[in-house]
Amino acid sequence: MKSNRYHFVTHWKVEATPVEVYEILEQAEQLPRWWPAVYLEVKTTKENDRTGTGREVSLYTKGWLPYTLRWQSRLSTKNPPHGFSIEAFGDLRGRGTWSFERDEDGIHCYITYDWQVEATKPILRYFSFLLKPVFSANHHWAMRTGEESLRLELQRRKARTLEERNSIATPPRPTFAWLIK
């Protein structure tokens, strides 16, 4: 495997149904609102075609480290409420697949994200041979904040009163925010 290629498989378990999780994660433009530590800006640049796929979004993202990524994703497959796949291009090039499965207890949803990507941003492409463990740790940090942020978003959506909703913590914020332009 080339040093700038990465393969991550992330597993989350949240108190929700696959339908609830699908509805949240499939709405790409909402990511900066509920997962702001990673998604700084998301804009739809192309709508879905007649098959319900093909939507493209432009993403401005970051992890814990003080660098940002600009990349695009294209919705390549969807299987509501069980998951969807994206193709990535730009500073990252590859494929990501979200899968949602209801736990046998009927209360929880198992979430798997399989992310196979090649880093094309120069700092990542040229220094992965040396800093791959650091860049990998950065991805793992981003996904931990994603799980935490998703739990909070689910709580917000299930809140019965404004008071209950206002008592829910805000999601983690971006690190090194002063460097973001």
N, C-alpha and C positions, 0 to 999 in steps of 0.2 A: 504494500500500500504506500502510495506517495505520502510524504510527510505532511502535506497540506490537505490530505483527505481525512475526514472524521466520520465516525459512525457512533451515534449515541442512541441508546434505547432508555427512555425514561418511563417510570411507572408511578402513577398517582392513584390514590383511593380516596374518593370524596363521598360525602353523604348527599347523593343526588341520583337522578335517573339519567340514563344515556340521553334522553330527549333534552333535559335541562342543560347538560354539558355540551351537547351538540349545538344548541341554540346560542350558547355563550361563545364558544370557540369559533363557530362558523362566521360570526359577525366581526370580520377583521377590523373594520373601522372603529370598533368599540374597544379594541385592545389597549390603546393609550389611557383610556379612562380607568379600567380596572386592573391593568398590569403595567403601570407607568414606570416601574423600575427598569423595564426592558424596552417597551414599545413607546418611543417618543413621538412618532407621527406615522399614521397610516392613511393612505388615500387610494380610493378606487380609481384606476385608470382605464379599465375596460369592464363592461358588465358581462354577465353570463350570456352564453349563446342559447339557442333554443333547446339544447340538451341539458341546460342547468349547470353547465361547467364553463370554464374559460375565463371566469372573472379574474382580472389581474389587479393587484394592489402594489403600491410603492410603499416600502417600509424604511423607516429610519429607526435603528435599534442600537442597543448597547447592553453590555453585561456589567459586571463589577469593575472591570478594568477601564481605564480612562481613554477608550477609543470607541468610535461609533461605526456602524455598518449601514450602508445604503444598498438595498437589494429589492427585488421584486419577486412576487409569487403569483403563480397561476393555479387556480383551482382545476386539478386535472381529473379527479374522480370524487364522487360523493355517494354515500350510502347512508342517508339519514335513517335512524339516529345513531348508527353504528360507527360512523367516522367519515373521514375524507382525506384526500391526498393533495399535496401541492408540489409544484415544481418551482425551484428557486433559481434565480439568475441575478447577476450583479456582483456585489462583494462576496456573495455566497452562491454556489451553483450546485444543485442536487435535487433531492426529493425528501419530503417529509410526509409521514402518514400518521394521522391521529386515529386511534381505535377506542371505542367505548363499549364496555360490556357490563351488564347489570350483575351485581353480586347475587349469589343464591339467597342471601338474607333479604333481598328486595329493597334494601335501604341504601346501599352503596353502589357506586359506579367505579369500575376499574378503568383507568385511562392509560393507554400506552402511546408514546410518541416515538416513532422510529425515524431518526433524522440522519440521512446519509448525504454528506455535503463536502464540497471541495471549497476551501477558502481561497478566494481570488484577490482579495484586498492585499496590496503589496506587503504590509507589515505581517500579515498572517501567512501569506504565501512564502515569503522569503525567510521568516524566522520560525516557522512551524517545526523544522528539524531540531531546533534547539529548545523552543518554548512550548511545544505541544502539550506537556502536562499543565502548564499555566493556562493556556488557551482552553484546554478541556475543563479545568476547574472553573473557568469563567462561565462556560456553558452550563455546568452543573449548578452554579450559583443562580444563574438566570432561571433555570427550571425550578429550583427550590422556591424562588420568589413567585414564580408562576403558580405553583401549587398553593402557596399561601394566599396569593391574590385571588385565585379561583374560589377558594373556600370562603373568603370574605365576600366576594361577589354573590355567591350562592346564598350566604346569610342575608345580604342586602335584599335580594330578590324574594326571600321567604319572610322577611320582616312583616309583621302584621300592622304595625303602627309606625308613624313618623318618629316617635320617640325611640322605638326599638331600632329602627334603621339608623338614626343618628348616633346610637350608642355603639355601633359597629366600628371597629378600628379602620383607619384608612390603610390602603395597601402600601407596601414598601415603595419608597421614592427612588429615583435614579441616584447612583453614586457619582461623585465628581460632577455634579450638576452645573457648576460654574464653568466647566470646560465645554459644555454643549452649546453649539451655536444654532 
